[in-house]
């Protein structure tokens, strides 16, 4: 099990290393996907802080969703993080998929964030 965890960490670091090369100082939209929920946050690496965050554990989303572990929930989180980002004045981000493949819930979150007004 430790070998799998190390492989995931290496993959996530490889993705982040590439993002730093092409990011040009833009904040990154980082995604964490668990078996029951999905989380997204926009991180300003230059300042070292989180600008906005959203997840399926937010009170307003939790009431609307049947479960936090499907593409519909991921799309709702994507729209919410995009809405909060535009209020905070963030439009351009780089998408940090972490160790996850751009497919399923991660893709649904990214497409909803794009529809919500974020560009990446």
Secondary structure, DSSP 8 states (H G I E B T S, - for coil): -HHHHHHHHHHHHHHHHHHHHH-TT-EEEEEEE-SS-EEEEEEETTTTEEEEEEETTSHHHHHH-S-SSSHHHHHHHHHHHHHHHHHHT--BEEEE-TTS-SSTHHHHHHHHHHHTT-B-
